[in-house]
């Protein structure tokens, strides 16, 4: 059994690869490093917990994503957890 590897040479495919490479990797990583420099690695790690919530929000607006009880509950718990951790750290300083 052999697997044939196919690479689509169309402009939309190549363009999407370039877009994801530049904006989704290079620029996003640079922004995350700047965030680490501004607020510290510990708080930036908590900010990364928000990425799935933001992705669901964007998907809702642009793709018509339908929220379920699980997604809503998980998102609310992430937001509450981040708020508690950040406030606790602020209170301890």
Order of alpha helices (4+ residues) and beta strands (2+ residues): alpha-alpha-alpha-alpha-alpha
